[in-house]
């Protein structure tokens, strides 16, 4: 599955700061654009992993769970 998210990056003095409008709370920063992208990517990954774990808490054992692939 391919996940694509918008990265908005701006320069603020010596720093590049970025965020993704699709993932509230996902922010990144770095001294270069590449560092900022990597930081933002890691933030998105952590947020999505946390939301998945949180969302699956309390799912009854008899419930059917499937993986959906979006194209």
PDB file of N, CA, C and O in Angstrom:
ATOM      1  N   UNK A   1       0.839  -1.182   0.000  1.00  0.00           N
ATOM      2  CA  UNK A   1       0.000   0.000   0.000  1.00  0.00           C
ATOM      3  C   UNK A   1       0.880   1.240   0.000  1.00  0.00           C
ATOM      4  O   UNK A   1       1.926   1.276   0.648  1.00  0.00           O
ATOM      5  N   UNK A   2       0.459   2.214  -0.705  1.00  0.00           N
ATOM      6  CA  UNK A   2       1.229   3.443  -0.810  1.00  0.00           C
ATOM      7  C   UNK A   2       0.479   4.559  -0.082  1.00  0.00           C
ATOM      8  O   UNK A   2      -0.671   4.860  -0.401  1.00  0.00           O
ATOM      9  N   UNK A   3       1.135   5.154   0.881  1.00  0.00           N
ATOM     10  CA  UNK A   3       0.554   6.267   1.625  1.00  0.00           C
ATOM     11  C   UNK A   3       1.193   7.559   1.152  1.00  0.00           C
ATOM     12  O   UNK A   3       2.416   7.668   1.073  1.00  0.00           O
ATOM     13  N   UNK A   4       0.369   8.521   0.844  1.00  0.00           N
ATOM     14  CA  UNK A   4       0.874   9.818   0.423  1.00  0.00           C
ATOM     15  C   UNK A   4       0.223  10.896   1.273  1.00  0.00           C
ATOM     16  O   UNK A   4      -0.991  10.888   1.477  1.00  0.00           O
ATOM     17  N   UNK A   5       1.031  11.821   1.764  1.00  0.00           N
ATOM     18  CA  UNK A   5       0.554  12.910   2.582  1.00  0.00           C
ATOM     19  C   UNK A   5       1.191  14.204   2.093  1.00  0.00           C
ATOM     20  O   UNK A   5       2.302  14.203   1.562  1.00  0.00           O
ATOM     21  N   UNK A   6       0.479  15.295   2.276  1.00  0.00           N
ATOM     22  CA  UNK A   6       0.998  16.600   1.889  1.00  0.00           C
ATOM     23  C   UNK A   6       1.987  17.081   2.944  1.00  0.00           C
ATOM     24  O   UNK A   6       1.703  17.022   4.140  1.00  0.00           O
ATOM     25  N   UNK A   7       3.142  17.555   2.504  1.00  0.00           N
ATOM     26  CA  UNK A   7       4.124  18.166   3.399  1.00  0.00           C
ATOM     27  C   UNK A   7       4.199  19.654   3.051  1.00  0.00           C
ATOM     28  O   UNK A   7       4.533  20.023   1.925  1.00  0.00           O
ATOM     29  N   UNK A   8       3.888  20.491   4.022  1.00  0.00           N
ATOM     30  CA  UNK A   8       4.021  21.937   3.854  1.00  0.00           C
ATOM     31  C   UNK A   8       5.282  22.338   4.610  1.00  0.00           C
ATOM     32  O   UNK A   8       5.369  22.136   5.821  1.00  0.00           O
ATOM     33  N   UNK A   9       6.257  22.902   3.908  1.00  0.00           N
ATOM     34  CA  UNK A   9       7.544  23.234   4.527  1.00  0.00           C
ATOM     35  C   UNK A   9       7.863  24.698   4.272  1.00  0.00           C
ATOM     36  O   UNK A   9       7.741  25.193   3.152  1.00  0.00           O
ATOM     37  N   UNK A  10       8.273  25.377   5.331  1.00  0.00           N
ATOM     38  CA  UNK A  10       8.663  26.780   5.236  1.00  0.00           C
ATOM     39  C   UNK A  10      10.002  26.966   5.929  1.00  0.00           C
ATOM     40  O   UNK A  10      10.353  26.217   6.841  1.00  0.00           O
ATOM     41  N   UNK A  11      10.736  27.960   5.492  1.00  0.00           N
ATOM     42  CA  UNK A  11      11.995  28.290   6.154  1.00  0.00           C
ATOM     43  C   UNK A  11      11.722  29.358   7.207  1.00  0.00           C
ATOM     44  O   UNK A  11      11.044  30.352   6.945  1.00  0.00           O
ATOM     45  N   UNK A  12      12.263  29.134   8.402  1.00  0.00           N
ATOM     46  CA  UNK A  12      12.114  30.074   9.511  1.00  0.00           C
ATOM     47  C   UNK A  12      13.510  30.336  10.071  1.00  0.00           C
ATOM     48  O   UNK A  12      13.992  29.600  10.932  1.00  0.00           O
ATOM     49  N   UNK A  13      14.142  31.372   9.582  1.00  0.00           N
ATOM     50  CA  UNK A  13      15.528  31.638   9.987  1.00  0.00           C
ATOM     51  C   UNK A  13      16.424  30.537   9.467  1.00  0.00           C
ATOM     52  O   UNK A  13      16.460  30.260   8.269  1.00  0.00           O
ATOM     53  N   UNK A  14      17.151  29.910  10.383  1.00  0.00           N
ATOM     54  CA  UNK A  14      18.063  28.820  10.001  1.00  0.00           C
ATOM     55  C   UNK A  14      17.367  27.465   9.951  1.00  0.00           C
ATOM     56  O   UNK A  14      17.999  26.466   9.605  1.00  0.00           O
ATOM     57  N   UNK A  15      16.099  27.410  10.282  1.00  0.00           N
ATOM     58  CA  UNK A  15      15.363  26.155  10.364  1.00  0.00           C
ATOM     59  C   UNK A  15      14.348  26.030   9.234  1.00  0.00           C
ATOM     60  O   UNK A  15      13.835  27.019   8.711  1.00  0.00           O
ATOM     61  N   UNK A  16      14.082  24.790   8.882  1.00  0.00           N
ATOM     62  CA  UNK A  16      12.945  24.467   8.032  1.00  0.00           C
ATOM     63  C   UNK A  16      11.924  23.801   8.946  1.00  0.00           C
ATOM     64  O   UNK A  16      12.267  22.899   9.711  1.00  0.00           O
ATOM     65  N   UNK A  17      10.686  24.238   8.870  1.00  0.00           N
ATOM     66  CA  UNK A  17       9.620  23.654   9.681  1.00  0.00           C
ATOM     67  C   UNK A  17       8.534  23.139   8.742  1.00  0.00           C
ATOM     68  O   UNK A  17       8.234  23.764   7.725  1.00  0.00           O
ATOM     69  N   UNK A  18       7.962  22.024   9.083  1.00  0.00           N
ATOM     70  CA  UNK A  18       6.957  21.434   8.215  1.00  0.00           C
ATOM     71  C   UNK A  18       5.828  20.805   8.993  1.00  0.00           C
ATOM     72  O   UNK A  18       5.966  20.484  10.173  1.00  0.00           O
ATOM     73  N   UNK A  19       4.706  20.633   8.317  1.00  0.00           N
ATOM     74  CA  UNK A  19       3.554  19.971   8.898  1.00  0.00           C
ATOM     75  C   UNK A  19       2.758  19.334   7.770  1.00  0.00           C
ATOM     76  O   UNK A  19       2.966  19.628   6.593  1.00  0.00           O
ATOM     77  N   UNK A  20       1.840  18.452   8.157  1.00  0.00           N
ATOM     78  CA  UNK A  20       0.976  17.795   7.183  1.00  0.00           C
ATOM     79  C   UNK A  20      -0.469  18.111   7.539  1.00  0.00           C
ATOM     80  O   UNK A  20      -0.926  17.743   8.621  1.00  0.00           O
ATOM     81  N   UNK A  21      -1.198  18.785   6.657  1.00  0.00           N
ATOM     82  CA  UNK A  21      -2.574  19.144   6.965  1.00  0.00           C
ATOM     83  C   UNK A  21      -3.503  17.938   7.137  1.00  0.00           C
ATOM     84  O   UNK A  21      -4.541  18.049   7.790  1.00  0.00           O
ATOM     85  N   UNK A  22      -3.144  16.794   6.561  1.00  0.00           N
ATOM     86  CA  UNK A  22      -3.992  15.601   6.700  1.00  0.00           C
ATOM     87  C   UNK A  22      -3.844  14.926   8.057  1.00  0.00           C
ATOM     88  O   UNK A  22      -4.730  14.181   8.476  1.00  0.00           O
ATOM     89  N   UNK A  23      -2.746  15.175   8.742  1.00  0.00           N
ATOM     90  CA  UNK A  23      -2.466  14.496  10.011  1.00  0.00           C
ATOM     91  C   UNK A  23      -2.272  15.555  11.098  1.00  0.00           C
ATOM     92  O   UNK A  23      -1.151  16.016  11.310  1.00  0.00           O
ATOM     93  N   UNK A  24      -3.344  15.945  11.787  1.00  0.00           N
ATOM     94  CA  UNK A  24      -3.197  16.961  12.843  1.00  0.00           C
ATOM     95  C   UNK A  24      -2.137  16.553  13.871  1.00  0.00           C
ATOM     96  O   UNK A  24      -2.107  15.412  14.333  1.00  0.00           O
ATOM     97  N   UNK A  25      -1.289  17.485  14.209  1.00  0.00           N
ATOM     98  CA  UNK A  25      -0.238  17.232  15.188  1.00  0.00           C
ATOM     99  C   UNK A  25       1.073  16.760  14.596  1.00  0.00           C
ATOM    100  O   UNK A  25       2.069  16.654  15.313  1.00  0.00           O
ATOM    101  N   UNK A  26       1.098  16.472  13.294  1.00  0.00           N
ATOM    102  CA  UNK A  26       2.334  16.003  12.662  1.00  0.00           C
ATOM    103  C   UNK A  26       3.169  17.212  12.242  1.00  0.00           C
ATOM    104  O   UNK A  26       2.798  17.958  11.336  1.00  0.00           O
ATOM    105  N   UNK A  27       4.290  17.386  12.912  1.00  0.00           N
ATOM    106  CA  UNK A  27       5.196  18.499  12.640  1.00  0.00           C
ATOM    107  C   UNK A  27       6.621  17.971  12.545  1.00  0.00           C
ATOM    108  O   UNK A  27       6.965  16.959  13.157  1.00  0.00           O
ATOM    109  N   UNK A  28       7.439  18.666  11.775  1.00  0.00           N
ATOM    110  CA  UNK A  28       8.845  18.299  11.667  1.00  0.00           C
ATOM    111  C   UNK A  28       9.691  19.550  11.537  1.00  0.00           C
ATOM    112  O   UNK A  28       9.192  20.630  11.222  1.00  0.00           O
ATOM    113  N   UNK A  29      10.978  19.384  11.786  1.00  0.00           N
ATOM    114  CA  UNK A  29      11.903  20.498  11.645  1.00  0.00           C
ATOM    115  C   UNK A  29      13.291  19.976  11.343  1.00  0.00           C
ATOM    116  O   UNK A  29      13.600  18.811  11.598  1.00  0.00           O
ATOM    117  N   UNK A  30      14.124  20.843  10.800  1.00  0.00           N
ATOM    118  CA  UNK A  30      15.502  20.473  10.519  1.00  0.00           C
ATOM    119  C   UNK A  30      16.263  21.656   9.960  1.00  0.00           C
ATOM    120  O   UNK A  30      15.675  22.653   9.540  1.00  0.00           O
ATOM    121  N   UNK A  31      17.583  21.529   9.962  1.00  0.00           N
ATOM    122  CA  UNK A  31      18.421  22.590   9.406  1.00  0.00           C
ATOM    123  C   UNK A  31      18.454  22.540   7.886  1.00  0.00           C
ATOM    124  O   UNK A  31      18.877  23.497   7.237  1.00  0.00           O
ATOM    125  N   UNK A  32      18.002  21.409   7.311  1.00  0.00           N
ATOM    126  CA  UNK A  32      17.905  21.282   5.855  1.00  0.00           C
ATOM    127  C   UNK A  32      16.509  20.779   5.515  1.00  0.00           C
ATOM    128  O   UNK A  32      15.792  20.272   6.378  1.00  0.00           O
ATOM    129  N   UNK A  33      16.132  20.925   4.245  1.00  0.00           N
ATOM    130  CA  UNK A  33      14.833  20.407   3.798  1.00  0.00           C
ATOM    131  C   UNK A  33      14.761  18.898   4.009  1.00  0.00           C
ATOM    132  O   UNK A  33      13.719  18.373   4.402  1.00  0.00           O
ATOM    133  N   UNK A  34      15.863  18.203   3.748  1.00  0.00           N
ATOM    134  CA  UNK A  34      15.882  16.751   3.901  1.00  0.00           C
ATOM    135  C   UNK A  34      15.660  16.352   5.355  1.00  0.00           C
ATOM    136  O   UNK A  34      14.908  15.418   5.632  1.00  0.00           O
ATOM    137  N   UNK A  35      16.310  17.053   6.292  1.00  0.00           N
ATOM    138  CA  UNK A  35      16.115  16.768   7.720  1.00  0.00           C
ATOM    139  C   UNK A  35      14.677  17.030   8.129  1.00  0.00           C
ATOM    140  O   UNK A  35      14.098  16.270   8.904  1.00  0.00           O
ATOM    141  N   UNK A  36      14.103  18.100   7.610  1.00  0.00           N
ATOM    142  CA  UNK A  36      12.719  18.436   7.926  1.00  0.00           C
ATOM    143  C   UNK A  36      11.774  17.364   7.397  1.00  0.00           C
ATOM    144  O   UNK A  36      10.866  16.937   8.110  1.00  0.00           O
ATOM    145  N   UNK A  37      11.974  16.926   6.168  1.00  0.00           N
ATOM    146  CA  UNK A  37      11.132  15.867   5.584  1.00  0.00           C
ATOM    147  C   UNK A  37      11.232  14.588   6.398  1.00  0.00           C
ATOM    148  O   UNK A  37      10.220  13.942   6.671  1.00  0.00           O
ATOM    149  N   UNK A  38      12.450  14.218   6.787  1.00  0.00           N
ATOM    150  CA  UNK A  38      12.640  12.994   7.572  1.00  0.00           C
ATOM    151  C   UNK A  38      11.964  13.113   8.936  1.00  0.00           C
ATOM    152  O   UNK A  38      11.343  12.160   9.407  1.00  0.00           O
ATOM    153  N   UNK A  39      12.080  14.264   9.562  1.00  0.00           N
ATOM    154  CA  UNK A  39      11.460  14.498  10.861  1.00  0.00           C
ATOM    155  C   UNK A  39       9.937  14.438  10.746  1.00  0.00           C
ATOM    156  O   UNK A  39       9.275  13.835  11.591  1.00  0.00           O
ATOM    157  N   UNK A  40       9.387  15.053   9.716  1.00  0.00           N
ATOM    158  CA  UNK A  40       7.947  15.039   9.501  1.00  0.00           C
ATOM    159  C   UNK A  40       7.456  13.630   9.193  1.00  0.00           C
ATOM    160  O   UNK A  40       6.415  13.209   9.698  1.00  0.00           O
ATOM    161  N   UNK A  41       8.189  12.913   8.380  1.00  0.00           N
ATOM    162  CA  UNK A  41       7.834  11.534   8.052  1.00  0.00           C
ATOM    163  C   UNK A  41       7.793  10.662   9.308  1.00  0.00           C
ATOM    164  O   UNK A  41       6.870   9.867   9.483  1.00  0.00           O
ATOM    165  N   UNK A  42       8.781  10.808  10.171  1.00  0.00           N
ATOM    166  CA  UNK A  42       8.815  10.037  11.421  1.00  0.00           C
ATOM    167  C   UNK A  42       7.633  10.408  12.312  1.00  0.00           C
ATOM    168  O   UNK A  42       7.044   9.535  12.950  1.00  0.00           O
ATOM    169  N   UNK A  43       7.281  11.684  12.362  1.00  0.00           N
ATOM    170  CA  UNK A  43       6.146  12.125  13.177  1.00  0.00           C
ATOM    171  C   UNK A  43       4.841  11.521  12.659  1.00  0.00           C
ATOM    172  O   UNK A  43       4.014  11.059  13.445  1.00  0.00           O
ATOM    173  N   UNK A  44       4.657  11.526  11.342  1.00  0.00           N
ATOM    174  CA  UNK A  44       3.448  10.944  10.760  1.00  0.00           C
ATOM    175  C   UNK A  44       3.365   9.462  11.089  1.00  0.00           C
ATOM    176  O   UNK A  44       2.305   8.966  11.470  1.00  0.00           O
ATOM    177  N   UNK A  45       4.470   8.759  10.943  1.00  0.00           N
ATOM    178  CA  UNK A  45       4.486   7.327  11.229  1.00  0.00           C
ATOM    179  C   UNK A  45       4.128   7.042  12.684  1.00  0.00           C
ATOM    180  O   UNK A  45       3.330   6.146  12.961  1.00  0.00           O
ATOM    181  N   UNK A  46       4.709   7.795  13.615  1.00  0.00           N
ATOM    182  CA  UNK A  46       4.405   7.593  15.031  1.00  0.00           C
ATOM    183  C   UNK A  46       2.935   7.865  15.342  1.00  0.00           C
ATOM    184  O   UNK A  46       2.308   7.110  16.085  1.00  0.00           O
ATOM    185  N   UNK A  47       2.390   8.931  14.782  1.00  0.00           N
ATOM    186  CA  UNK A  47       0.990   9.277  15.033  1.00  0.00           C
ATOM    187  C   UNK A  47       0.060   8.193  14.487  1.00  0.00           C
ATOM    188  O   UNK A  47      -0.883   7.793  15.168  1.00  0.00           O
ATOM    189  N   UNK A  48       0.312   7.717  13.275  1.00  0.00           N
ATOM    190  CA  UNK A  48      -0.546   6.687  12.696  1.00  0.00           C
ATOM    191  C   UNK A  48      -0.460   5.373  13.467  1.00  0.00           C
ATOM    192  O   UNK A  48      -1.477   4.708  13.665  1.00  0.00           O
ATOM    193  N   UNK A  49       0.732   4.993  13.902  1.00  0.00           N
ATOM    194  CA  UNK A  49       0.884   3.778  14.709  1.00  0.00           C
ATOM    195  C   UNK A  49       0.117   3.906  16.015  1.00  0.00           C
ATOM    196  O   UNK A  49      -0.565   2.968  16.428  1.00  0.00           O
ATOM    197  N   UNK A  50       0.225   5.070  16.675  1.00  0.00           N
ATOM    198  CA  UNK A  50      -0.471   5.290  17.937  1.00  0.00           C
ATOM    199  C   UNK A  50      -1.980   5.256  17.745  1.00  0.00           C
ATOM    200  O   UNK A  50      -2.695   4.666  18.555  1.00  0.00           O
ATOM    201  N   UNK A  51      -2.469   5.880  16.683  1.00  0.00           N
ATOM    202  CA  UNK A  51      -3.918   5.891  16.426  1.00  0.00           C
ATOM    203  C   UNK A  51      -4.435   4.492  16.117  1.00  0.00           C
ATOM    204  O   UNK A  51      -5.539   4.133  16.527  1.00  0.00           O
ATOM    205  N   UNK A  52      -3.647   3.704  15.398  1.00  0.00           N
ATOM    206  CA  UNK A  52      -4.067   2.328  15.107  1.00  0.00           C
ATOM    207  C   UNK A  52      -4.160   1.518  16.396  1.00  0.00           C
ATOM    208  O   UNK A  52      -5.157   0.834  16.626  1.00  0.00           O
ATOM    209  N   UNK A  53      -3.135   1.589  17.233  1.00  0.00           N
ATOM    210  CA  UNK A  53      -3.160   0.863  18.506  1.00  0.00           C
ATOM    211  C   UNK A  53      -4.330   1.314  19.371  1.00  0.00           C
ATOM    212  O   UNK A  53      -5.035   0.485  19.947  1.00  0.00           O
ATOM    213  N   UNK A  54      -4.536   2.614  19.463  1.00  0.00           N
ATOM    214  CA  UNK A  54      -5.618   3.163  20.274  1.00  0.00           C
ATOM    215  C   UNK A  54      -6.977   2.730  19.729  1.00  0.00           C
ATOM    216  O   UNK A  54      -7.879   2.384  20.491  1.00  0.00           O
ATOM    217  N   UNK A  55      -7.113   2.753  18.413  1.00  0.00           N
ATOM    218  CA  UNK A  55      -8.385   2.391  17.792  1.00  0.00           C
ATOM    219  C   UNK A  55      -8.732   0.917  17.949  1.00  0.00           C
ATOM    220  O   UNK A  55      -9.910   0.561  17.936  1.00  0.00           O
ATOM    221  N   UNK A  56      -7.730   0.054  18.099  1.00  0.00           N
ATOM    222  CA  UNK A  56      -7.986  -1.382  18.227  1.00  0.00           C
ATOM    223  C   UNK A  56      -8.197  -1.826  19.676  1.00  0.00           C
ATOM    224  O   UNK A  56      -8.610  -2.957  19.931  1.00  0.00           O
ATOM    225  N   UNK A  57      -7.910  -0.927  20.620  1.00  0.00           N
ATOM    226  CA  UNK A  57      -8.153  -1.275  22.022  1.00  0.00           C
ATOM    227  C   UNK A  57      -9.642  -1.499  22.238  1.00  0.00           C
ATOM    228  O   UNK A  57     -10.461  -0.685  21.813  1.00  0.00           O
ATOM    229  N   UNK A  58      -9.986  -2.568  22.877  1.00  0.00           N
ATOM    230  CA  UNK A  58     -11.381  -2.829  23.199  1.00  0.00           C
ATOM    231  C   UNK A  58     -12.171  -3.508  22.094  1.00  0.00           C
ATOM    232  O   UNK A  58     -13.380  -3.695  22.231  1.00  0.00           O
ATOM    233  N   UNK A  59     -11.510  -3.882  20.993  1.00  0.00           N
ATOM    234  CA  UNK A  59     -12.217  -4.604  19.939  1.00  0.00           C
ATOM    235  C   UNK A  59     -12.518  -6.006  20.463  1.00  0.00           C
ATOM    236  O   UNK A  59     -11.611  -6.704  20.914  1.00  0.00           O
ATOM    237  N   UNK A  60     -13.779  -6.422  20.408  1.00  0.00           N
ATOM    238  CA  UNK A  60     -14.127  -7.753  20.913  1.00  0.00           C
ATOM    239  C   UNK A  60     -13.382  -8.849  20.157  1.00  0.00           C
ATOM    240  O   UNK A  60     -13.169  -8.732  18.950  1.00  0.00           O
ATOM    241  N   UNK A  61     -12.986  -9.905  20.850  1.00  0.00           N
ATOM    242  CA  UNK A  61     -12.222 -10.984  20.206  1.00  0.00           C
ATOM    243  C   UNK A  61     -12.981 -11.657  19.065  1.00  0.00           C
ATOM    244  O   UNK A  61     -12.362 -12.181  18.139  1.00  0.00           O
ATOM    245  N   UNK A  62     -14.310 -11.649  19.122  1.00  0.00           N
ATOM    246  CA  UNK A  62     -15.094 -12.310  18.069  1.00  0.00           C
ATOM    247  C   UNK A  62     -15.309 -11.420  16.841  1.00  0.00           C
ATOM    248  O   UNK A  62     -15.852 -11.871  15.832  1.00  0.00           O
ATOM    249  N   UNK A  63     -14.891 -10.181  16.926  1.00  0.00           N
ATOM    250  CA  UNK A  63     -15.059  -9.258  15.792  1.00  0.00           C
ATOM    251  C   UNK A  63     -14.118  -9.648  14.659  1.00  0.00           C
ATOM    252  O   UNK A  63     -12.998 -10.100  14.895  1.00  0.00           O
ATOM    253  N   UNK A  64     -14.578  -9.472  13.450  1.00  0.00           N
ATOM    254  CA  UNK A  64     -13.771  -9.751  12.271  1.00  0.00           C
ATOM    255  C   UNK A  64     -12.899  -8.522  11.974  1.00  0.00           C
ATOM    256  O   UNK A  64     -13.389  -7.396  11.885  1.00  0.00           O
ATOM    257  N   UNK A  65     -11.598  -8.775  11.824  1.00  0.00           N
ATOM    258  CA  UNK A  65     -10.672  -7.693  11.473  1.00  0.00           C
ATOM    259  C   UNK A  65     -10.047  -8.032  10.118  1.00  0.00           C
ATOM    260  O   UNK A  65      -9.568  -9.145   9.899  1.00  0.00           O
ATOM    261  N   UNK A  66     -10.061  -7.064   9.231  1.00  0.00           N
ATOM    262  CA  UNK A  66      -9.486  -7.236   7.909  1.00  0.00           C
ATOM    263  C   UNK A  66      -8.580  -6.054   7.596  1.00  0.00           C
ATOM    264  O   UNK A  66      -8.681  -4.998   8.222  1.00  0.00           O
ATOM    265  N   UNK A  67      -7.703  -6.238   6.629  1.00  0.00           N
ATOM    266  CA  UNK A  67      -6.855  -5.152   6.131  1.00  0.00           C
ATOM    267  C   UNK A  67      -7.442  -4.686   4.810  1.00  0.00           C
ATOM    268  O   UNK A  67      -7.636  -5.485   3.893  1.00  0.00           O
ATOM    269  N   UNK A  68      -7.727  -3.392   4.712  1.00  0.00           N
ATOM    270  CA  UNK A  68      -8.211  -2.811   3.469  1.00  0.00           C
ATOM    271  C   UNK A  68      -7.056  -2.090   2.787  1.00  0.00           C
ATOM    272  O   UNK A  68      -6.321  -1.334   3.423  1.00  0.00           O
ATOM    273  N   UNK A  69      -6.904  -2.328   1.499  1.00  0.00           N
ATOM    274  CA  UNK A  69      -5.872  -1.660   0.726  1.00  0.00           C
ATOM    275  C   UNK A  69      -6.539  -0.642  -0.187  1.00  0.00           C
ATOM    276  O   UNK A  69      -7.404  -0.987  -0.993  1.00  0.00           O
ATOM    277  N   UNK A  70      -6.130   0.610  -0.053  1.00  0.00           N
ATOM    278  CA  UNK A  70      -6.667   1.680  -0.886  1.00  0.00           C
ATOM    279  C   UNK A  70      -5.749   1.906  -2.078  1.00  0.00           C
ATOM    280  O   UNK A  70      -4.525   1.883  -1.944  1.00  0.00           O
ATOM    281  N   UNK A  71      -6.335   2.121  -3.223  1.00  0.00           N
ATOM    282  CA  UNK A  71      -5.537   2.337  -4.419  1.00  0.00           C
ATOM    283  C   UNK A  71      -5.715   3.731  -4.943  1.00  0.00           C
ATOM    284  O   UNK A  71      -5.112   4.092  -5.954  1.00  0.00           O
TER     285      UNK A  71
END
